Amino acid sequence: MQVVRNLIEVEEMNGIADNATVDEIPGNITIAEFTTKPAAFFDPTWQLAMKIEFYFQYAVIAIGVFGTAANALVLYALVEYHVRETKKRAINLLMINQNLLDLTSCVLLIVTFSVRLGNIYLTGTLGYFLCTILISENATFCTLYASIINLI
């Protein structure tokens, strides 16, 4: 309303507005054209979505840490059993390989989401490497696909 009043006062000084009221300005311009929508980052729904995404990334990192610890423990047990076993069957080697792929996938998941949350300014060769390998999750997907192929 203050903007409209200021415009009317300016027009009255110039002798343009004869019968203008506070709600309308001569020339078929209404108040609605002077009002603006708030920016998207002030929208409460948008802020809630950003907050949920932020906490979701921390939850993914926590799941990755738990998966890394679990896979490392299982891998240690499998390798220890394989070393002690005298027959050394091929099935144990396939299980060790699968567990190693899962462990690598969890570690890359932690690294990927940690780099994302760090808001690193990507520039130069290192920035290109981080963007193409880690931030785009290509390394994580490669180990996941390798894990699926190993199961098949």
PyMOL commands that set and color helices and strands:
alter all, ss='L'
color gray80, all
select helices_A, chain A and resi 2-14+31-33+40-42+44-84+90-117+124-135+138-151
alter helices_A, ss='H'
color red, helices_A
select strands_A, chain A and resi 24-25+29-30
alter strands_A, ss='S'
color yellow, strands_A
deselect
rebuild
show_as cartoon
